Amino acid sequence: MSAEPAPALAYEEQHRGENLARRVQELATAPGQRTVRHYQAAARNAFENAAAHTEQPDEGWRR
């Protein structure tokens, strides 16, 4: 599935993923936290969205 480039969305999703990843680190050090996997999944989703909506370089450079 190929998404159209959307730089603003990619930027927002990148920052959302970074913030969620930071929260995962905080939760991982707190005893008894069970929500870490939910934050990990949300961070992964944000990074995937960012990558899908970032303008990718032309493939011609691989030749």
N, C-alpha and C positions, 0 to 999 in steps of 0.2 A: 504494500500500500504506500503510495507516494503522496505526500502532502505538499501543497503549495507553500513556498517560503512565506513566513510571517515573522519578520524580525522582532516586532514588538512582543508578540506572544512568546517567541523563543527566549527573549531576554527575561521576561517575567517568569517563565517556567524554570529557567536556569537559576534564578535567584530563589524561587520557591523551593527548588530541589536542594540548594545549598543550605537554606534555613532549616529544612526538614532533616537534612543530614546532620547538621549541628545539634538539633534536638535529639536525634537518635544517640549521638555520643553522650549527651547529658543523661538520657534515660538509661543507657547501658551501664552507667556507673552507679545508678540508684538501685538499691536492693528491692526486690519484689515487683519490679515494673514488668507488666505484661503487655504494654502497648507498643513496645519497641518494634515488633514486626509490622504493625500497622503504619508506623512512621516510615519504616524502611520501604514498604510497598508504595507509599505515597511519594517518597523521594525518588524512587526508581521510575514511577510514572511521570513525575515532573521532568526528570532528565530525558526520558524517552520522548516526551512531547517537545522539549526544547530541541532535541536532535532532529526530530521529524519536521520541524518548522524553520530550521536554519537553512539558509541558502548554501547549498553544497557546491564545492568547486567543480569546474568542468572536468570531466573524466579524460579529456584529451591529453593531460599531462602524463598519463600512465603509459603512453605508447613508446 
